[in-house]
Amino acid sequence: MLAEEAQRAERVLVLWSFYSPEAQKCARDLAWLRRRIDRPGIVHVAGGPHASAEPAATRALGFDLVARGEGEHTIRALAAALAGGVELALEGHGARVESLDQFPPFAPVARRFNALEITRGCIYACSFCQTPFLAKARFRHRSVGEIARWTGVMRAAGCGYVRFLSPTAFSYGATGREVDLGALEALLAGVRASMGRSAKVYFGTFPSEVRPEHVTHDALALVRRYASNTQLVIGGQSGSDRVLEEAHRGHTREDVVRAVRVAREAGFLPNVDFLFGLPGERAADARASLAFARELSELGARIHAHTFMPLPGTPLSRARPGRLSASTALELEHLANRGALYGQWRAQQAIARALARGRAAGVGCAPA
């Protein structure tokens, strides 16, 4: 496709957006493309969380331009410059989008559909997460009317399901920490009406996980009534209250236990995210997390295991990469063999080391 566009136009924009763990792969893909299609009119522009946090390192990976911050206004400015035949520049762009309703959530003309973004930004500002530091620590919600309009577009295009993008799904419509059940019902009812009864509506599962303190019988009753999923993804992260507090999670171990019990009572299979190797985690904390994982699995939950990665742009970007002890790794293997645990925690150990090496060298994510 790029070769065809390069034949038809004098200048072509190639837009890249990626997270930090994907930076080195994207750099290899870029080098591969340049070896095969190399002409001055092709301009490669990198954006997304990694480019925003590490612009110089991203430029060093071989990209022509690096876009920082939210990309909607930037894309329009680049397109206008391209159409007008003027020099491409990014100065003064990357402005924050105050209303998500201003921009479509996907490209219907190109028949490209993705998880529909309903909320941007996050007030919780967990120290390991890029979201609040890229998109700011406040919620911005797409309106119910616009969400229903766009799910209607998806249905008309033949899409039989929809997923949602949110840092904390049950925070839809809220400005603070309390769940707004009225806003949640308006959202889910509007989507169901626009998509029809036969469509699959997934809410509270990837990529719209939920916080444990938000899991209540009332909230889950709405999911049961309007959505299709029988599983939830709940952010637990650690079995140590001390580690949870230091990571600014804003909930306790007991909140997670209660959420799992409520989810099971409501007929859902809870998948609980765990983040092993967080900075400050001691041997006793790791043992507490393993014991907690076993406890939750006995309550009917599955564990979704991760290894801490020092992501650029976060308060923990310079922290040591997560490393699991042999005993921790063995216990995770045992849980996985029982079907009680899944996840990419093995690969993430290597990615975490690569991120730390790349940060030290000033070149982004170095190859593992």
C-alpha positions as a Markdown table, in Angstrom:
| # | Residue | x | y | z |
|---|---|---|---|---|
| 1 | Met | 0.0 | 0.0 | 0.0 |
| 2 | Leu | 2.8 | 2.4 | 0.9 |
| 3 | Ala | 4.5 | 1.7 | -2.4 |
| 4 | Glu | 1.3 | 2.5 | -4.3 |
| 5 | Glu | 0.7 | 5.8 | -2.5 |
| 6 | Ala | 4.4 | 6.8 | -3.1 |
| 7 | Gln | 3.8 | 6.3 | -6.8 |
| 8 | Arg | 0.6 | 8.5 | -6.8 |
| 9 | Ala | 1.7 | 11.4 | -4.5 |
| 10 | Glu | 4.8 | 13.5 | -4.1 |
| 11 | Arg | 4.5 | 13.4 | -0.3 |
| 12 | Val | 3.1 | 10.7 | 1.8 |
| 13 | Leu | 2.7 | 10.7 | 5.6 |
| 14 | Val | 3.2 | 7.4 | 7.4 |
| 15 | Leu | 1.8 | 7.6 | 11.0 |
| 16 | Trp | 3.1 | 5.4 | 13.8 |
| 17 | Ser | 1.6 | 5.2 | 17.3 |
| 18 | Phe | 3.0 | 2.9 | 19.9 |
| 19 | Tyr | 3.6 | 2.1 | 23.6 |
| 20 | Ser | 7.1 | 1.9 | 25.1 |
| 21 | Pro | 7.3 | -1.9 | 25.0 |
| 22 | Glu | 6.7 | -1.8 | 21.2 |
| 23 | Ala | 9.3 | 0.9 | 20.5 |
| 24 | Gln | 12.1 | -1.3 | 19.3 |
| 25 | Lys | 9.8 | -3.5 | 17.2 |
| 26 | Cys | 8.5 | -0.3 | 15.5 |
| 27 | Ala | 12.0 | 0.9 | 14.9 |
| 28 | Arg | 12.9 | -2.5 | 13.2 |
| 29 | Asp | 9.7 | -2.2 | 11.1 |
| 30 | Leu | 10.6 | 1.3 | 10.1 |
| 31 | Ala | 14.1 | 0.3 | 9.0 |
| 32 | Trp | 12.6 | -2.6 | 7.0 |
| 33 | Leu | 10.3 | -0.2 | 5.2 |
| 34 | Arg | 13.0 | 2.3 | 4.5 |
| 35 | Arg | 15.2 | -0.4 | 2.9 |
| 36 | Arg | 12.4 | -1.3 | 0.5 |
| 37 | Ile | 10.7 | 2.1 | -0.2 |
| 38 | Asp | 13.2 | 4.9 | 0.1 |
| 39 | Arg | 12.3 | 8.3 | -1.3 |
| 40 | Pro | 12.4 | 11.9 | 0.1 |
| 41 | Gly | 8.6 | 12.4 | -0.1 |
| 42 | Ile | 7.8 | 9.8 | 2.5 |
| 43 | Val | 7.6 | 11.2 | 6.0 |
| 44 | His | 7.4 | 8.9 | 9.0 |
| 45 | Val | 5.7 | 10.5 | 12.0 |
| 46 | Ala | 5.8 | 8.8 | 15.5 |
| 47 | Gly | 3.3 | 9.5 | 18.2 |
| 48 | Gly | 1.7 | 7.9 | 21.2 |
| 49 | Pro | 2.8 | 7.4 | 24.8 |
| 50 | His | 6.5 | 6.5 | 24.1 |
| 51 | Ala | 7.0 | 9.4 | 21.6 |
| 52 | Ser | 5.4 | 11.8 | 24.0 |
| 53 | Ala | 7.6 | 10.8 | 27.0 |
| 54 | Glu | 10.8 | 10.2 | 25.1 |
| 55 | Pro | 10.8 | 12.5 | 21.9 |
| 56 | Ala | 14.6 | 12.6 | 21.5 |
| 57 | Ala | 15.0 | 8.9 | 21.9 |
| 58 | Thr | 12.1 | 8.3 | 19.5 |
| 59 | Arg | 13.7 | 10.5 | 16.9 |
| 60 | Ala | 16.9 | 8.6 | 17.3 |
| 61 | Leu | 15.1 | 5.4 | 16.3 |
| 62 | Gly | 14.8 | 6.8 | 12.8 |
| 63 | Phe | 11.5 | 8.7 | 12.6 |
| 64 | Asp | 11.4 | 12.0 | 10.7 |
| 65 | Leu | 9.0 | 13.8 | 13.0 |
| 66 | Val | 7.8 | 13.1 | 16.6 |
| 67 | Ala | 4.4 | 14.2 | 17.8 |
| 68 | Arg | 4.0 | 14.7 | 21.5 |
| 69 | Gly | 0.7 | 14.6 | 23.5 |
| 70 | Glu | -2.8 | 14.0 | 22.1 |
| 71 | Gly | -2.8 | 13.6 | 18.4 |
| 72 | Glu | -6.1 | 14.7 | 17.0 |
| 73 | His | -5.2 | 18.4 | 16.4 |
| 74 | Thr | -1.8 | 17.4 | 15.2 |
| 75 | Ile | -3.1 | 15.0 | 12.6 |
| 76 | Arg | -5.4 | 17.8 | 11.2 |
| 77 | Ala | -2.5 | 20.2 | 11.1 |
| 78 | Leu | -0.2 | 17.7 | 9.3 |
| 79 | Ala | -2.9 | 16.9 | 6.8 |
| 80 | Ala | -3.6 | 20.6 | 6.1 |
| 81 | Ala | 0.2 | 21.2 | 5.6 |
| 82 | Leu | 0.4 | 18.2 | 3.3 |
| 83 | Ala | -2.6 | 19.4 | 1.2 |
| 84 | Gly | -1.3 | 22.9 | 1.1 |
| 85 | Gly | 2.2 | 22.0 | 0.0 |
| 86 | Val | 3.8 | 23.7 | 2.9 |
| 87 | Glu | 6.6 | 22.5 | 5.2 |
| 88 | Leu | 5.5 | 19.8 | 7.7 |
| 89 | Ala | 6.1 | 20.9 | 11.3 |
| 90 | Leu | 4.8 | 20.0 | 14.7 |
| 91 | Glu | 5.5 | 23.1 | 16.6 |
| 92 | Gly | 2.5 | 24.4 | 18.6 |
| 93 | His | 0.5 | 21.2 | 18.1 |
| 94 | Gly | -0.3 | 18.3 | 20.5 |
| 95 | Ala | -3.1 | 20.4 | 22.1 |
| 96 | Arg | -5.3 | 18.6 | 24.5 |
| 97 | Val | -8.8 | 17.6 | 23.3 |
| 98 | Glu | -11.3 | 19.1 | 25.7 |
| 99 | Ser | -14.3 | 17.3 | 24.3 |
| 100 | Leu | -14.0 | 13.8 | 22.8 |
| 101 | Asp | -17.2 | 14.5 | 20.9 |
| 102 | Gln | -15.2 | 16.8 | 18.6 |
| 103 | Phe | -13.4 | 13.8 | 16.9 |
| 104 | Pro | -14.6 | 10.4 | 15.6 |
| 105 | Pro | -13.4 | 7.4 | 17.6 |
| 106 | Phe | -12.4 | 5.5 | 14.5 |
| 107 | Ala | -12.3 | 5.8 | 10.7 |
| 108 | Pro | -15.6 | 4.7 | 9.2 |
| 109 | Val | -14.8 | 5.7 | 5.7 |
| 110 | Ala | -11.9 | 3.3 | 5.7 |
| 111 | Arg | -14.0 | 0.7 | 7.5 |
| 112 | Arg | -11.4 | 0.7 | 10.3 |
| 113 | Phe | -13.1 | 0.0 | 13.7 |
| 114 | Asn | -11.5 | -0.3 | 17.1 |
| 115 | Ala | -12.4 | -0.3 | 20.7 |
| 116 | Leu | -14.5 | 2.8 | 21.1 |
| 117 | Glu | -12.9 | 5.3 | 23.5 |
| 118 | Ile | -15.5 | 6.5 | 26.0 |
| 119 | Thr | -13.2 | 8.1 | 28.6 |
| 120 | Arg | -9.7 | 9.7 | 28.4 |
| 121 | Gly | -7.5 | 10.6 | 31.4 |
| 122 | Cys | -7.6 | 9.1 | 34.9 |
| 123 | Ile | -7.8 | 10.7 | 38.3 |
| 124 | Tyr | -6.1 | 7.9 | 40.1 |
| 125 | Ala | -2.6 | 8.5 | 38.8 |
| 126 | Cys | -1.1 | 5.1 | 39.7 |
| 127 | Ser | 2.7 | 5.6 | 39.7 |
| 128 | Phe | 3.4 | 2.8 | 37.1 |
| 129 | Cys | 0.8 | 3.8 | 34.5 |
| 130 | Gln | 1.4 | 6.1 | 31.5 |
| 131 | Thr | -2.3 | 7.1 | 31.0 |
| 132 | Pro | -2.8 | 9.9 | 33.6 |
| 133 | Phe | 0.6 | 11.4 | 32.8 |
| 134 | Leu | -0.1 | 11.5 | 29.1 |
| 135 | Ala | -3.8 | 12.3 | 29.1 |
| 136 | Lys | -3.9 | 14.2 | 32.5 |
| 137 | Ala | -5.4 | 13.2 | 35.8 |
| 138 | Arg | -9.0 | 14.1 | 35.1 |
| 139 | Phe | -11.8 | 12.3 | 33.3 |
| 140 | Arg | -13.0 | 13.4 | 29.9 |
| 141 | His | -16.0 | 11.4 | 28.7 |
| 142 | Arg | -17.5 | 11.0 | 25.3 |
| 143 | Ser | -21.3 | 11.8 | 25.5 |
| 144 | Val | -23.9 | 9.1 | 25.5 |
| 145 | Gly | -25.4 | 10.5 | 22.4 |
| 146 | Glu | -22.2 | 10.4 | 20.4 |
| 147 | Ile | -21.3 | 6.9 | 21.7 |
| 148 | Ala | -24.7 | 5.6 | 20.6 |
| 149 | Arg | -24.3 | 7.3 | 17.2 |
| 150 | Trp | -21.0 | 5.7 | 16.6 |
| 151 | Thr | -22.1 | 2.2 | 17.7 |
| 152 | Gly | -24.9 | 2.7 | 15.3 |
| 153 | Val | -22.4 | 3.4 | 12.5 |
| 154 | Met | -20.6 | 0.2 | 13.5 |
| 155 | Arg | -23.8 | -1.8 | 13.3 |
| 156 | Ala | -24.7 | -0.4 | 9.9 |
| 157 | Ala | -21.2 | -1.4 | 8.7 |
| 158 | Gly | -21.8 | -5.0 | 9.7 |
| 159 | Cys | -20.0 | -5.0 | 13.0 |
| 160 | Gly | -21.5 | -7.5 | 15.4 |
| 161 | Tyr | -19.7 | -6.5 | 18.5 |
| 162 | Val | -18.2 | -3.5 | 20.3 |
| 163 | Arg | -15.6 | -3.1 | 23.0 |
| 164 | Phe | -14.8 | 0.1 | 24.9 |
| 165 | Leu | -11.6 | 1.9 | 25.8 |
| 166 | Ser | -11.5 | 3.3 | 29.3 |
| 167 | Pro | -8.9 | 3.5 | 32.1 |
| 168 | Thr | -11.7 | 2.6 | 34.5 |
| 169 | Ala | -14.9 | 1.5 | 33.0 |
| 170 | Phe | -17.3 | 2.1 | 35.9 |
| 171 | Ser | -16.0 | 5.7 | 36.2 |
| 172 | Tyr | -17.9 | 6.6 | 33.0 |
| 173 | Gly | -19.8 | 9.9 | 33.6 |
| 174 | Ala | -18.0 | 10.6 | 36.9 |
| 175 | Thr | -15.7 | 13.4 | 37.8 |
| 176 | Gly | -14.4 | 11.9 | 41.1 |
| 177 | Arg | -14.1 | 8.6 | 42.8 |
| 178 | Glu | -17.8 | 7.8 | 43.1 |
| 179 | Val | -19.6 | 5.6 | 40.5 |
| 180 | Asp | -22.4 | 7.3 | 38.6 |
| 181 | Leu | -24.9 | 4.5 | 38.1 |
| 182 | Gly | -27.3 | 6.7 | 36.1 |
| 183 | Ala | -24.6 | 7.6 | 33.6 |
| 184 | Leu | -23.5 | 4.0 | 33.4 |
| 185 | Glu | -27.1 | 2.9 | 32.6 |
| 186 | Ala | -27.6 | 5.6 | 30.1 |
| 187 | Leu | -24.4 | 4.6 | 28.3 |
| 188 | Leu | -25.2 | 0.9 | 28.2 |
| 189 | Ala | -28.8 | 1.3 | 27.4 |
| 190 | Gly | -27.9 | 3.7 | 24.5 |
| 191 | Val | -25.4 | 1.3 | 23.1 |
| 192 | Arg | -27.7 | -1.7 | 23.3 |
| 193 | Ala | -30.5 | 0.3 | 21.6 |
| 194 | Ser | -28.2 | 1.4 | 18.7 |
| 195 | Met | -26.5 | -2.0 | 18.3 |
| 196 | Gly | -29.6 | -4.2 | 18.6 |
| 197 | Arg | -30.2 | -7.3 | 20.8 |
| 198 | Ser | -28.1 | -9.7 | 18.8 |
| 199 | Ala | -24.9 | -7.7 | 19.0 |
| 200 | Lys | -22.1 | -8.6 | 21.5 |
| 201 | Val | -21.4 | -5.7 | 23.9 |
| 202 | Tyr | -18.3 | -6.1 | 26.1 |
| 203 | Phe | -18.0 | -3.8 | 29.0 |
| 204 | Gly | -15.7 | -4.2 | 32.1 |
| 205 | Thr | -13.3 | -6.4 | 30.3 |
| 206 | Phe | -10.3 | -5.6 | 28.1 |
| 207 | Pro | -9.7 | -2.8 | 27.3 |
| 208 | Ser | -12.2 | -1.3 | 29.8 |
| 209 | Glu | -11.1 | -2.9 | 33.1 |
| 210 | Val | -12.7 | -2.0 | 36.4 |
| 211 | Arg | -11.4 | -0.9 | 39.8 |
| 212 | Pro | -12.2 | -3.2 | 42.7 |
| 213 | Glu | -13.9 | -0.7 | 44.9 |
| 214 | His | -16.3 | 0.0 | 42.0 |
| 215 | Val | -17.5 | -3.6 | 41.8 |
| 216 | Thr | -21.0 | -3.6 | 43.4 |
| 217 | His | -24.2 | -5.6 | 42.9 |
| 218 | Asp | -25.9 | -2.5 | 41.4 |
| 219 | Ala | -23.1 | -1.9 | 38.9 |
| 220 | Leu | -22.9 | -5.5 | 37.9 |
| 221 | Ala | -26.7 | -5.7 | 37.5 |
| 222 | Leu | -26.4 | -3.1 | 34.7 |
| 223 | Val | -23.7 | -5.1 | 33.0 |
| 224 | Arg | -25.8 | -8.3 | 33.2 |
| 225 | Arg | -28.8 | -6.4 | 31.8 |
| 226 | Tyr | -27.2 | -4.7 | 28.8 |
| 227 | Ala | -23.8 | -6.2 | 28.1 |
| 228 | Ser | -22.8 | -9.7 | 26.8 |
| 229 | Asn | -19.6 | -10.5 | 28.8 |
| 230 | Thr | -19.6 | -13.0 | 31.6 |
| 231 | Gln | -16.1 | -12.1 | 32.7 |
| 232 | Leu | -14.7 | -9.0 | 34.4 |
| 233 | Val | -11.1 | -7.7 | 34.5 |
| 234 | Ile | -10.4 | -6.2 | 38.0 |
| 235 | Gly | -7.3 | -4.3 | 38.9 |
| 236 | Gly | -5.8 | -5.9 | 42.0 |
| 237 | Gln | -2.0 | -5.5 | 41.4 |
| 238 | Ser | -0.6 | -6.6 | 44.8 |
| 239 | Gly | -1.5 | -8.5 | 48.0 |
| 240 | Ser | 0.5 | -6.0 | 50.1 |
| 241 | Asp | -1.4 | -2.9 | 51.3 |
| 242 | Arg | 2.0 | -1.2 | 51.8 |
| 243 | Val | 2.9 | -1.7 | 48.1 |
| 244 | Leu | -0.6 | -0.7 | 47.0 |
| 245 | Glu | -0.3 | 2.6 | 48.9 |
| 246 | Glu | 3.2 | 3.3 | 47.6 |
| 247 | Ala | 1.9 | 2.8 | 44.0 |
| 248 | His | -1.0 | 5.2 | 44.7 |
| 249 | Arg | -3.5 | 2.6 | 43.8 |
| 250 | Gly | -6.2 | 4.1 | 46.0 |
| 251 | His | -7.7 | 0.7 | 47.2 |
| 252 | Thr | -6.8 | -2.0 | 49.6 |
| 253 | Arg | -6.3 | -5.8 | 49.5 |
| 254 | Glu | -9.8 | -6.3 | 51.1 |
| 255 | Asp | -11.4 | -4.2 | 48.4 |
| 256 | Val | -10.1 | -6.8 | 45.9 |
| 257 | Val | -11.5 | -9.7 | 48.0 |
| 258 | Arg | -14.9 | -8.1 | 48.3 |
| 259 | Ala | -14.9 | -7.4 | 44.5 |
| 260 | Val | -14.2 | -11.0 | 43.6 |
| 261 | Arg | -16.9 | -12.2 | 46.0 |
| 262 | Val | -19.5 | -9.8 | 44.6 |
| 263 | Ala | -18.5 | -10.7 | 41.0 |
| 264 | Arg | -18.9 | -14.4 | 41.7 |
| 265 | Glu | -22.3 | -13.8 | 43.4 |
| 266 | Ala | -23.4 | -11.9 | 40.3 |
| 267 | Gly | -22.4 | -14.7 | 38.0 |
| 268 | Phe | -19.2 | -13.3 | 36.6 |
| 269 | Leu | -15.7 | -14.9 | 36.3 |
| 270 | Pro | -13.3 | -12.3 | 37.7 |
| 271 | Asn | -9.9 | -12.0 | 36.2 |
| 272 | Val | -7.6 | -10.1 | 38.6 |
| 273 | Asp | -4.6 | -8.2 | 37.4 |
| 274 | Phe | -1.5 | -8.7 | 39.5 |
| 275 | Leu | 1.7 | -6.6 | 39.0 |
| 276 | Phe | 4.8 | -8.5 | 40.3 |
| 277 | Gly | 8.1 | -6.8 | 41.0 |
| 278 | Leu | 6.9 | -3.3 | 41.8 |
| 279 | Pro | 9.5 | -0.9 | 43.1 |
| 280 | Gly | 9.7 | -1.3 | 46.9 |
| 281 | Glu | 8.4 | -4.8 | 46.9 |
| 282 | Arg | 10.2 | -6.9 | 49.5 |
| 283 | Ala | 10.4 | -10.6 | 49.8 |
| 284 | Ala | 7.5 | -10.5 | 52.3 |
| 285 | Asp | 5.4 | -8.5 | 49.9 |
| 286 | Ala | 6.0 | -11.0 | 47.1 |
| 287 | Arg | 5.0 | -13.9 | 49.4 |
| 288 | Ala | 1.9 | -11.9 | 50.4 |
| 289 | Ser | 1.0 | -11.4 | 46.7 |
| 290 | Leu | 1.4 | -15.1 | 46.0 |
| 291 | Ala | -0.7 | -16.1 | 49.0 |
| 292 | Phe | -3.3 | -13.6 | 47.9 |
| 293 | Ala | -3.3 | -15.0 | 44.3 |
| 294 | Arg | -3.9 | -18.5 | 45.7 |
| 295 | Glu | -6.7 | -17.1 | 48.0 |
| 296 | Leu | -8.4 | -15.4 | 45.1 |
| 297 | Ser | -8.2 | -18.4 | 42.9 |
| 298 | Glu | -9.9 | -20.5 | 45.6 |
| 299 | Leu | -12.7 | -17.9 | 45.6 |
| 300 | Gly | -13.2 | -18.5 | 41.9 |
| 301 | Ala | -11.0 | -15.9 | 40.3 |
| 302 | Arg | -8.3 | -16.2 | 37.6 |
| 303 | Ile | -5.0 | -14.3 | 38.0 |
| 304 | His | -3.7 | -12.2 | 35.1 |
| 305 | Ala | 0.0 | -11.9 | 35.9 |
| 306 | His | 2.2 | -9.0 | 34.8 |
| 307 | Thr | 5.8 | -8.0 | 35.6 |
| 308 | Phe | 6.5 | -4.4 | 36.4 |
| 309 | Met | 8.0 | -2.4 | 33.5 |
| 310 | Pro | 9.5 | 1.1 | 34.1 |
| 311 | Leu | 7.5 | 3.0 | 31.5 |
| 312 | Pro | 8.7 | 6.4 | 30.3 |
| 313 | Gly | 6.7 | 9.4 | 31.4 |
| 314 | Thr | 5.7 | 7.8 | 34.8 |
| 315 | Pro | 7.1 | 8.6 | 38.2 |
| 316 | Leu | 8.7 | 5.1 | 38.2 |
| 317 | Ser | 10.4 | 5.5 | 34.8 |
| 318 | Arg | 13.8 | 5.3 | 36.4 |
| 319 | Ala | 13.0 | 2.5 | 38.8 |
| 320 | Arg | 14.7 | -0.9 | 38.5 |
| 321 | Pro | 12.9 | -3.3 | 36.2 |
| 322 | Gly | 10.7 | -5.9 | 37.8 |
| 323 | Arg | 12.5 | -9.2 | 38.4 |
| 324 | Leu | 10.8 | -12.2 | 39.9 |
| 325 | Ser | 12.6 | -14.6 | 42.2 |
| 326 | Ala | 12.9 | -18.2 | 41.2 |
| 327 | Ser | 10.4 | -19.2 | 43.9 |
| 328 | Thr | 7.9 | -16.6 | 42.7 |
| 329 | Ala | 8.3 | -17.7 | 39.1 |
| 330 | Leu | 7.8 | -21.3 | 40.1 |
| 331 | Glu | 4.6 | -20.6 | 42.0 |
| 332 | Leu | 3.3 | -18.6 | 39.0 |
| 333 | Glu | 4.0 | -21.6 | 36.8 |
| 334 | His | 2.2 | -23.9 | 39.2 |
| 335 | Leu | -0.9 | -21.6 | 39.2 |
| 336 | Ala | -0.8 | -21.4 | 35.4 |
| 337 | Asn | -0.6 | -25.2 | 35.1 |
| 338 | Arg | -3.8 | -25.4 | 37.2 |
| 339 | Gly | -5.5 | -23.0 | 34.9 |
| 340 | Ala | -5.7 | -20.4 | 37.7 |
| 341 | Leu | -3.3 | -17.9 | 36.1 |
| 342 | Tyr | -2.4 | -16.5 | 32.7 |
| 343 | Gly | -0.5 | -13.6 | 31.3 |
| 344 | Gln | 2.7 | -12.4 | 29.7 |
| 345 | Trp | 4.7 | -12.0 | 32.8 |
| 346 | Arg | 7.7 | -14.0 | 31.5 |
| 347 | Ala | 8.1 | -11.8 | 28.3 |
| 348 | Gln | 7.5 | -8.7 | 30.4 |
| 349 | Gln | 10.6 | -9.4 | 32.5 |
| 350 | Ala | 12.7 | -9.1 | 29.3 |
| 351 | Ile | 10.9 | -6.0 | 28.1 |
| 352 | Ala | 11.4 | -4.4 | 31.5 |
| 353 | Arg | 15.1 | -5.0 | 31.3 |
| 354 | Ala | 15.2 | -3.6 | 27.8 |
| 355 | Leu | 13.3 | -0.5 | 28.8 |
| 356 | Ala | 15.8 | 0.1 | 31.6 |
| 357 | Arg | 18.8 | -0.4 | 29.3 |
| 358 | Gly | 17.3 | 1.9 | 26.7 |
| 359 | Arg | 16.6 | 4.6 | 29.3 |
| 360 | Ala | 20.2 | 4.4 | 30.5 |
| 361 | Ala | 21.5 | 4.7 | 26.9 |
| 362 | Gly | 19.0 | 7.5 | 25.9 |
| 363 | Val | 17.7 | 5.6 | 22.9 |
| 364 | Gly | 14.3 | 4.3 | 24.0 |
| 365 | Cys | 13.6 | 0.6 | 24.3 |
| 366 | Ala | 16.8 | -1.3 | 23.5 |
| 367 | Pro | 16.5 | -4.8 | 22.0 |
| 368 | Ala | 16.4 | -7.6 | 24.5 |
